[in-house]
Amino acid sequence: MNPNKLKLWQERLNRNLAAYEGELAKMDRREEIYRGSGALRPMVWEDRRRRSSHVRNLAAELIEAQVNSEVPQPKVTAMRQGDEEKAKLIEDMLRNELDRLPFEQLNDMMERTVPIQGGALFLVEWDSEKRTHTTAGELAVSLLHPKQVIPQDGVYTGVEDMDYVILRIPQTKEGIRRRYGVDVSQEGEQEPEVKGIGAESAEDLVTLYTAYYRNGRGGIGRYSWVNEKELEDLEDYQARRLCRCVSCGTPKPLEGERCPRCGGSRFETAEEEFEELPFPLAPETAFLDMEAGEALEGAQRVPCYRPGIFPLILQKNVSLYGKFLGDSDIDKVADQQNTVNRVETKILDKILKSGSYLVLPDNADIRADGEDMKVIRPGDPAAAQMIGVKDLEGNIGQDLTYLAQVYEEARQTIGVTDSFQGRRDTTATSGRAKEFSAAQAAGRLESKVVMKNAAYGALFEAMFKFKLAYADESRPVVSRDLQGNTVYREFNRYDFLERDEAGEWYWNDQFLFSCDVTAPLANNREGMWQETRQNLQSGAFGNPEDPETLILFWTKMEMLHYPGAGETKSFLEEKLQREQAQAQARAEQEALAAQGQGTALGNLPMAPGAVPEGGMPPAGL
């Protein structure tokens, strides 16, 4: 344990946490507004009311109107000619990872956290504990709430421009012991507000602080601690590490505690600059051991690949200069939400305080019980004339008008229209007008889509680089070809190992990562079914009555997973084969019949003076 290093990171945490405290306080308030808090901010000095008993949660309504459940799909572009097949393989591999990992849940959380807080982050890790019979390690992607991330103060352009960033994540004490081998059972929780938990639950949890930082070589280091206990200190956590024998350097066997070469029992873990390949290379590719000054016997070694990027991917709502996170939608409509809460409270007060009142003379006597017919004894006829009912109704017309105005202000601030929400839009007098109105609203919100695609593009790049660095075994990749057939391939990191003109080996990671903008339509099966039907009817596939055209149509529908498309296509193919076989049989019969008729005619005697075909006329003519 290095106490000086622990003190350094604790000081950095306290300094940046103090600078970020104002933003953290805003995050709590945003969450309260989104959940429908009835707290009221005073509008005048004498206003002492703090709670509203009725809340119209327009903030949540506007956030929910923008939720897009579609997970962006990867698009990989090769930067060099000849790498197109590798780019396609990477793209298919990433699609498989999106299916394997819980991205539907992650995207659903991001779709709400990002507009509420202005941004949220993905954490990309390589989980070496996930093993199968043939593979070791898998990608792991999780979501970080912005309250769990303390950025470097003064750097607001992005995570990659920072020297360090600190995470504070709640963890169980037993989980800390399993992962780091350190007992923190006696440690107390210093910041229960990080988890939003009570004192009883805090007994089993602690806050794990993890700092990612740029080391002296430009790589990424990681330092972790809990309170005053250091858990991990890795100067280059993305480097490969191997446990080797102290005496001879032989890797430690999976089973047994003795070195298979020298019999030693002392092993230590060290960073590896080179890795030995699981297959032989050409003899001239052996690397020199710079310390020993001689070629390693039988060694086939290449430089280890390091991603060299922070494992944090920030998704912003809308970029705002001078802020680490983007602009929050809740901040934009906070005033309107407060006004709506107050107007709703005023309307409720007027309604509850209004009603009917019975007017009686002073000397009147009325029976008070649960009967419908009340008995009133006014005493004299003059007093009976004074008996009456006064209806007091609160006028809420002006309040409702202003409430509608405030609601429209909030919607226009965000850019959400009735057509975009799928509500009745009186300004759109036709279907085309409604479509145009929704498109205009989507255009105002396009910046959020661009920021989401940019974040996912960076996430796809990080996922590829982590897999290129640590996926030693071949990983299966399933995709579909142009005919809709299932294609099985393998992602092998060594396929990206190349050699330059100087004979040096390097890892080819020169690919561009973005999002496929056509994926939403491709993933909308009902929309694609409709498009395919229209193409058939318009003759884009050929004559709609041609059996081959119908087979092509149902092949497309099978690719789009239309129920029963495969059986229909098989039926049409078998029918076409039968028809072709019958047509061929008829043609053969007609050919045989024609050939037989010709032979029969050839045996008949020629008429006098007739000249045989291709011959001379008979003698004597």
C-alpha positions in Angstrom: 0.0 0.0 0.0 1.2 3.5 -0.9 -0.2 6.0 1.6 1.1 8.9 -0.4 -0.8 7.8 -3.5 -3.9 7.1 -1.5 -3.7 10.6 0.0 -3.2 12.1 -3.5 -6.3 10.6 -4.9 -8.4 11.4 -1.8 -7.3 15.1 -2.2 -8.2 15.0 -5.9 -11.6 13.5 -5.0 -12.4 16.1 -2.4 -11.2 19.0 -4.6 -13.2 18.0 -7.7 -16.2 16.9 -5.6 -16.4 20.3 -4.0 -16.3 22.0 -7.5 -19.0 19.6 -8.7 -21.2 19.9 -5.7 -23.5 22.4 -7.3 -24.2 20.2 -10.3 -24.8 17.2 -8.0 -27.4 19.2 -6.1 -29.2 20.1 -9.4 -29.3 16.3 -10.2 -31.2 15.6 -7.0 -33.7 18.4 -7.8 -34.2 17.1 -11.4 -35.0 13.7 -10.2 -37.6 15.1 -7.8 -39.2 17.1 -10.6 -39.3 14.1 -12.9 -40.9 12.0 -10.2 -43.7 14.6 -9.7 -42.5 16.4 -6.6 -45.1 18.8 -5.2 -42.5 21.1 -3.7 -43.2 24.8 -4.5 -40.6 27.5 -5.0 -41.8 30.8 -3.5 -42.9 33.5 -6.0 -43.3 36.3 -3.5 -41.7 37.0 -0.2 -44.9 36.3 1.8 -45.5 33.0 0.1 -45.0 30.3 2.7 -46.7 27.3 1.0 -44.1 24.6 0.2 -46.1 21.6 -1.1 -48.8 21.1 -3.7 -51.4 18.4 -3.1 -52.0 18.0 -6.9 -49.3 17.8 -9.6 -49.6 17.7 -13.3 -46.2 16.2 -14.2 -45.6 17.9 -17.5 -41.8 17.4 -17.1 -42.2 13.6 -17.2 -44.8 13.8 -20.0 -42.3 15.7 -22.2 -39.5 13.3 -21.4 -41.6 10.3 -22.1 -42.7 11.8 -25.4 -39.1 11.7 -26.6 -38.3 8.1 -25.6 -36.9 6.1 -28.5 -36.7 2.3 -27.8 -34.6 1.6 -30.9 -31.1 0.6 -30.1 -28.7 2.1 -32.7 -27.1 -0.4 -34.9 -23.3 -0.3 -35.8 -21.9 0.8 -39.1 -18.2 0.0 -39.6 -16.2 1.6 -42.5 -12.8 0.4 -43.6 -10.1 3.1 -43.9 -8.0 1.0 -46.3 -8.8 -0.8 -49.5 -9.0 -4.5 -48.9 -10.4 -4.3 -45.3 -14.0 -4.3 -46.3 -14.6 -7.9 -45.3 -13.0 -7.3 -41.9 -15.2 -4.2 -41.5 -18.3 -6.4 -42.3 -17.1 -9.0 -39.7 -16.7 -6.3 -37.0 -20.1 -5.0 -37.8 -21.7 -8.4 -37.5 -19.7 -9.1 -34.3 -21.0 -5.9 -32.7 -24.6 -6.7 -33.7 -24.2 -10.1 -31.9 -22.9 -8.3 -28.8 -25.9 -6.0 -28.9 -28.1 -9.0 -28.8 -26.1 -10.8 -26.1 -25.8 -7.8 -23.7 -28.9 -6.2 -22.1 -28.9 -3.2 -24.4 -32.7 -2.9 -24.4 -32.7 -2.2 -20.7 -29.6 0.0 -20.9 -31.1 2.1 -23.7 -34.4 2.4 -21.8 -32.5 3.8 -18.8 -30.4 6.2 -21.0 -33.5 7.5 -22.8 -34.7 8.9 -19.5 -31.5 9.7 -17.6 -29.9 11.6 -20.4 -32.7 14.2 -21.0 -33.3 14.5 -17.2 -29.7 15.1 -16.2 -28.2 16.3 -19.5 -26.1 13.1 -19.9 -25.1 9.7 -18.7 -22.2 7.3 -19.3 -21.5 3.8 -20.4 -18.8 1.8 -18.7 -17.0 -0.7 -20.9 -15.1 -3.5 -19.2 -13.6 -6.9 -19.9 -14.9 -9.4 -17.5 -12.3 -12.2 -17.2 -14.5 -14.1 -14.8 -17.0 -15.0 -17.5 -15.8 -18.3 -18.9 -17.2 -21.0 -21.1 -15.8 -24.4 -22.1 -13.9 -22.8 -25.0 -13.5 -19.1 -24.1 -12.2 -17.0 -21.3 -13.6 -13.5 -20.7 -16.4 -11.5 -22.2 -17.3 -7.9 -22.8 -19.4 -6.1 -20.1 -21.2 -2.8 -20.6 -23.0 -1.1 -17.8 -24.7 2.3 -17.2 -23.3 5.0 -14.9 -25.6 7.7 -13.5 -23.8 11.1 -13.7 -23.9 11.3 -9.9 -21.5 8.4 -9.9 -18.9 10.2 -12.0 -16.7 13.0 -10.7 -14.9 14.7 -13.7 -11.7 16.6 -13.6 -12.6 20.2 -12.7 -12.1 22.7 -15.5 -12.2 20.1 -18.4 -15.6 20.1 -20.0 -14.9 19.0 -23.6 -15.1 15.3 -22.9 -13.7 12.4 -21.0 -10.9 11.7 -23.4 -9.5 15.2 -22.8 -9.2 14.7 -19.1 -6.1 13.6 -17.2 -8.3 11.6 -14.8 -11.9 10.8 -13.9 -13.1 9.3 -10.6 -16.1 6.9 -10.2 -17.9 6.3 -6.9 -20.1 3.2 -7.1 -21.9 1.4 -4.3 -20.6 -2.2 -3.8 -21.3 -4.9 -1.3 -18.5 -5.6 1.2 -18.5 -9.3 0.1 -18.3 -8.2 -3.5 -15.2 -6.2 -2.7 -13.6 -9.2 -1.0 -14.3 -11.5 -3.9 -12.9 -9.0 -6.5 -9.9 -7.5 -4.7 -9.2 -10.0 -1.9 -9.4 -7.2 0.7 -11.6 -7.4 3.8 -13.7 -4.2 4.2 -16.2 -5.7 6.6 -15.3 -3.2 9.3 -15.5 -0.2 7.1 -18.4 2.2 7.4 -20.2 4.1 4.7 -19.2 7.7 4.6 -21.5 8.9 1.8 -24.9 7.1 2.0 -26.4 9.7 -0.2 -24.4 8.3 -3.1 -26.7 5.2 -3.1 -29.9 6.8 -1.9 -30.3 4.2 0.8 -31.1 4.1 4.4 -28.9 3.5 7.4 -29.9 -0.1 7.7 -29.0 -1.0 4.1 -25.7 0.9 4.4 -24.4 -1.7 6.8 -23.6 -4.1 4.0 -22.5 -1.5 1.4 -19.5 0.7 0.9 -18.6 3.3 -1.7 -15.9 2.0 -4.1 -13.8 4.8 -5.5 -12.1 4.1 -8.8 -9.8 6.6 -10.6 -8.9 6.2 -14.3 -6.0 8.3 -15.3 -3.4 8.8 -18.1 -0.1 7.4 -17.2 3.3 8.6 -18.3 3.3 6.5 -21.5 -0.2 7.7 -22.6 -1.9 4.5 -21.4 -4.7 4.2 -18.9 -4.1 3.5 -15.2 -6.6 2.5 -12.5 -6.5 3.1 -8.8 -9.2 1.9 -6.4 -9.9 2.4 -2.7 -12.5 2.3 0.0 -12.2 4.9 2.8 -8.6 4.5 3.9 -7.9 1.1 2.3 -6.2 0.8 -1.0 -7.6 -2.0 -3.2 -5.9 -1.8 -6.5 -3.0 0.2 -8.0 -2.4 -0.6 -11.7 -0.2 1.8 -13.6 -1.4 0.4 -16.9 -4.5 -1.6 -16.2 -5.1 -2.3 -19.9 -1.8 -4.1 -20.3 -1.6 -7.9 -20.4 -0.5 -9.6 -17.2 0.8 -13.1 -16.8 1.9 -15.0 -13.7 5.4 -16.3 -14.4 8.0 -18.3 -12.4 10.5 -16.0 -10.7 13.4 -18.3 -11.5 13.0 -19.1 -15.2 10.0 -17.0 -16.4 7.8 -19.9 -17.4 4.1 -19.1 -17.2 2.3 -20.6 -14.2 0.3 -23.8 -15.1 -3.4 -23.8 -14.8 -3.2 -26.8 -12.4 -0.5 -27.3 -9.8 1.7 -25.0 -7.8 5.1 -26.0 -9.3 6.9 -24.6 -12.4 6.9 -27.4 -15.1 10.3 -26.3 -16.2 12.5 -25.7 -13.1 10.2 -26.9 -10.3 10.1 -23.6 -8.6 7.2 -22.5 -6.4 7.5 -18.8 -6.5 5.5 -16.9 -9.1 4.7 -13.2 -9.7 2.4 -11.3 -12.0 4.0 -8.8 -14.3 3.0 -6.7 -17.3 3.7 -8.2 -20.7 5.0 -6.1 -23.6 4.8 -9.1 -26.0 2.6 -12.0 -26.3 3.3 -15.5 -27.6 1.1 -16.5 -30.5 -0.9 -19.8 -30.4 0.2 -20.6 -33.9 3.6 -20.5 -35.7 4.7 -17.6 -37.8 7.5 -17.5 -40.3 10.9 -18.2 -38.8 12.2 -14.7 -39.5 9.5 -13.1 -37.3 11.0 -14.2 -34.0 11.6 -11.1 -31.7 14.7 -10.3 -29.9 14.8 -10.3 -26.1 16.3 -6.9 -25.5 17.4 -7.7 -22.0 19.2 -10.9 -22.8 20.4 -9.6 -26.2 19.6 -12.9 -28.0 16.7 -14.5 -29.9 14.3 -16.4 -27.7 14.4 -20.0 -28.7 11.3 -21.0 -30.6 9.5 -17.8 -29.5 6.8 -16.4 -31.8 6.0 -13.0 -30.3 4.1 -9.9 -31.2 3.5 -6.6 -29.4 0.5 -6.7 -27.0 -2.4 -4.6 -28.1 -3.8 -1.9 -25.7 -7.0 0.0 -26.3 -5.5 3.2 -24.9 -8.9 4.8 -24.3 -10.9 5.6 -21.2 -13.6 3.0 -20.7 -16.2 5.7 -20.2 -18.5 6.8 -23.0 -20.5 10.0 -22.4 -23.9 10.4 -24.1 -25.0 14.0 -24.0 -28.6 15.3 -24.3 -27.7 18.6 -26.1 -24.2 20.0 -26.1 -23.7 23.1 -23.9 -20.4 25.0 -23.8 -18.7 25.0 -20.5 -20.6 21.9 -19.1 -19.3 18.4 -18.8 -22.9 17.1 -19.2 -25.3 18.4 -21.8 -28.3 20.7 -21.3 -31.1 19.2 -19.2 -34.7 19.3 -20.4 -35.8 19.4 -16.8 -33.9 22.6 -16.3 -35.6 24.2 -19.3 -39.2 23.5 -18.0 -38.5 23.7 -14.2 -40.2 27.2 -14.0 -43.2 26.0 -16.0 -43.5 22.9 -13.8 -43.5 25.1 -10.7 -46.1 27.4 -12.1 -48.3 24.5 -13.1 -48.1 23.1 -9.6 -49.2 26.4 -8.1 -52.0 27.0 -10.6 -53.3 23.4 -10.0 -53.2 24.1 -6.2 -55.2 27.3 -6.7 -57.8 25.6 -8.9 -58.1 22.8 -6.3 -58.6 25.3 -3.5 -61.3 27.1 -5.4 -63.2 23.9 -6.2 -62.9 22.5 -2.6 -63.9 25.7 -0.9 -66.9 26.3 -3.2 -70.3 24.7 -2.5 -73.9 25.3 -1.3 -74.8 27.1 2.0 -78.2 27.0 3.8 -79.5 30.4 5.0 -81.7 30.3 8.1 -83.1 32.9 10.4 -81.6 33.2 13.9 -84.5 31.5 15.7 -85.1 28.6 13.2 -84.8 25.1 14.4 -83.5 22.3 12.1 -83.3 18.6 12.8 -79.7 17.3 12.3 -79.7 13.6 11.3 -79.2 11.4 8.2 -82.7 11.6 6.8 -83.2 13.1 3.4 -86.2 15.2 4.4 -85.1 17.7 6.9 -87.6 19.3 9.4 -87.2 23.1 9.8 -89.3 25.0 12.4 -88.9 28.7 11.4 -91.3 29.8 14.1 -93.4 32.3 12.0 -94.1 32.8 8.3 -91.8 35.8 8.0 -88.9 33.7 9.1 -89.9 30.9 6.7 -89.3 33.4 3.8 -85.8 33.9 5.0 -84.9 30.2 4.4 -82.8 29.7 1.2 -79.7 28.2 -0.4 -76.6 30.1 -1.6 -74.4 28.4 -4.2 -70.8 29.7 -4.2 -68.8 28.6 -7.2 -65.1 29.4 -7.7 -64.4 30.9 -11.2 -61.5 28.8 -12.6 -61.8 29.8 -16.2 -58.9 32.2 -16.1 -56.8 29.7 -14.2 -57.4 27.0 -16.9 -56.6 29.4 -19.6 -53.3 30.3 -18.0 -52.6 26.6 -17.2 -52.9 25.8 -20.9 -50.6 28.7 -21.8 -47.9 27.5 -19.4 -48.2 24.0 -20.8 -47.7 25.2 -24.4 -44.7 27.2 -23.2 -43.1 24.1 -21.9 -43.8 22.1 -25.0 -42.5 24.8 -27.3 -39.3 25.1 -25.3 -38.6 21.4 -25.8 -39.9 21.3 -29.3 -42.7 18.7 -28.8 -45.9 19.1 -30.9 -49.2 17.4 -30.8 -48.4 15.4 -33.9 -45.1 14.3 -32.4 -47.0 13.1 -29.3 -49.6 11.3 -31.5 -52.3 13.6 -30.1 -55.1 15.3 -32.0 -53.6 18.3 -33.9 -56.2 20.8 -35.0 -53.5 22.8 -36.9 -52.9 19.8 -39.2 -55.9 19.6 -41.6 -54.7 16.6 -43.5 -52.6 13.5 -43.1 -49.7 15.1 -45.1 -49.9 18.2 -42.8 -49.8 16.0 -39.7 -46.8 14.2 -41.1 -45.0 17.4 -41.9 -45.8 18.7 -38.4 -44.3 15.6 -36.8 -41.3 15.8 -39.1 -40.7 19.5 -38.0 -40.8 18.4 -34.4 -38.4 15.6 -35.1 -36.1 18.1 -36.8 -35.9 20.2 -33.7 -35.0 17.1 -31.7 -32.5 15.9 -34.3 -29.6 17.1 -32.2 -30.4 14.6 -29.5 -30.4 11.8 -32.1 -27.1 12.9 -33.4 -25.6 13.0 -29.9 -27.0 9.5 -29.2 -25.5 8.1 -32.4 -22.2 9.8 -31.6 -22.1 8.1 -28.2 -23.0 4.7 -29.6 -20.3 5.1 -32.3 -17.7 5.7 -29.6 -19.1 2.8 -27.7 -18.8 0.4 -30.7 -15.2 1.5 -31.2 -14.4 0.8 -27.5 -16.1 -2.6 -27.7 -14.1 -3.6 -30.7 -10.8 -2.4 -29.2 -11.4 -4.3 -25.9 -12.3 -7.5 -27.9 -9.2 -7.0 -30.1 -7.1 -6.7 -26.9 -8.4 -9.6 -24.8 -10.5 -12.1 -26.8 -7.7 -14.7 -27.3 -10.0 -17.4 -28.5 -12.1 -17.3 -31.7 -15.6 -16.1 -31.1 -18.6 -17.2 -33.3 -20.3 -14.6 -35.3 -23.7 -15.2 -37.0 -25.2 -13.1 -39.7 -27.3 -13.3 -42.9 -26.3 -13.0 -46.5 -28.1 -11.2 -49.3 -30.3 -14.3 -49.9 -31.4 -14.3 -46.2 -29.4 -17.5 -45.4 -27.7 -17.8 -42.1 -23.9 -17.4 -42.3 -21.6 -18.6 -39.5 -18.2 -17.1 -39.2 -15.6 -16.4 -36.5 -14.0 -13.3 -35.0 -10.3 -14.0 -34.6 -8.3 -11.2 -33.2 -5.2 -12.5 -35.0 -6.8 -11.8 -38.3 -6.1 -8.1 -37.5 -2.4 -8.8 -37.0 -0.4 -7.4 -39.9 3.2 -6.6 -40.8 4.5 -3.4 -42.2 7.2 -2.8 -44.8 9.9 -2.7 -42.2 8.9 -6.2 -41.0 7.3 -5.0 -37.7 4.1 -6.6 -36.6 1.2 -4.3 -35.6 -2.5 -4.6 -34.9 -4.9 -3.1 -37.5 -7.6 -1.1 -35.8 -8.0 1.5 -38.6 -11.8 1.4 -38.9 -14.4 4.1 -38.6 -17.4 3.5 -36.3 -20.8 5.1 -36.6 -24.5 4.2 -36.5 -26.5 2.8 -39.4 -29.2 5.4 -40.0 -31.2 3.0 -42.0 -31.4 0.5 -39.1 -34.7 1.9 -37.6 -36.6 1.2 -40.9 -34.8 -2.2 -41.2 -35.8 -3.1 -37.7 -39.4 -2.0 -38.2 -40.7 -5.3 -39.6 -44.2 -4.2 -40.2 -43.0 -1.2 -42.1 -40.7 -3.3 -44.2 -43.5 -5.8 -44.9 -45.6 -2.9 -46.2 -42.7 -1.6 -48.3 -42.1 -5.1 -49.8 -45.8 -5.5 -50.7 -45.8 -2.1 -52.4 -42.7 -3.1 -54.4 -44.4 -6.3 -55.5 -47.6 -4.4 -56.6 -45.6 -1.8 -58.4 -43.7 -4.4 -60.4 -40.3 -3.7 -58.9 -39.7 -7.5 -58.6 -41.2 -8.2 -62.1 -44.6 -9.4 -63.2 -46.6 -10.0 -60.0 -48.2 -13.0 -61.7 -44.9 -14.7 -62.6 -44.1 -17.6 -60.2 -40.4 -16.6 -60.0 -41.5 -13.1 -59.0 -43.7 -14.5 -56.2 -40.8 -16.7 -55.1 -38.5 -13.6 -54.9 -41.2 -11.7 -53.0 -41.6 -14.5 -50.4 -37.9 -14.8 -50.1 -37.7 -11.2 -49.1 -40.6 -11.7 -46.7 -38.8 -14.7 -45.1 -35.7 -12.5 -44.6 -38.0 -10.0 -42.8 -39.3 -12.9 -40.6 -42.9 -12.7 -41.9 -44.8 -15.6 -40.3 -45.2 -18.5 -42.7 -43.1 -16.9 -45.5 -40.7 -19.9 -45.6 -43.5 -22.4 -46.1 -45.1 -20.3 -48.8 -41.9 -19.9 -50.6 -41.2 -23.7 -50.5 -44.7 -24.4 -51.8 -44.2 -22.1 -54.7 -40.7 -23.5 -55.5 -42.1 -27.1 -55.5 -45.0 -26.0 -57.7 -42.6 -24.2 -60.1 -40.4 -27.3 -60.3 -43.4 -29.5 -61.0 -44.6 -27.2 -63.7 -41.1 -27.0 -65.2 -40.8 -30.8 -65.1 -44.2 -31.2 -66.8 -43.3 -28.7 -69.5 -40.0 -30.4 -70.1 -41.8 -33.8 -70.4 -44.3 -32.4 -72.9 -41.5 -30.9 -74.9 -39.7 -34.2 -75.0 -42.9 -36.0 -76.1 -43.5 -33.5 -78.8 -39.9 -33.8 -80.0 -40.2 -37.6 -80.0 -43.5 -37.4 -81.8 -42.0 -35.1 -84.4 -39.0 -37.3 -84.9 -41.2 -40.4 -85.3 -43.4 -38.7 -87.8 -40.4 -37.6 -89.8 -39.0 -41.2 -89.8 -42.4 -42.5 -91.0 -42.5 -40.1 -93.8 -38.9 -41.0 -94.9 -40.0 -44.6 -95.5 -42.7 -43.7 -97.9 -42.0 -44.1 -101.7 -41.3 -40.8 -103.5 -43.7 -39.4 -106.0 -42.7 -39.5 -109.7 -40.3 -36.6 -110.5 -39.7 -35.8 -106.8 -36.1 -34.8 -105.9 -34.9 -36.1 -102.5 -33.7 -33.5 -100.0 -30.1 -32.6 -100.7 -29.8 -35.1 -103.6 -29.8 -35.3 -107.3 -32.9 -36.0 -109.4 -33.4 -39.7 -110.4 -31.7 -40.8 -113.6 -33.7 -40.4 -116.7 -35.4 -37.2 -115.6 
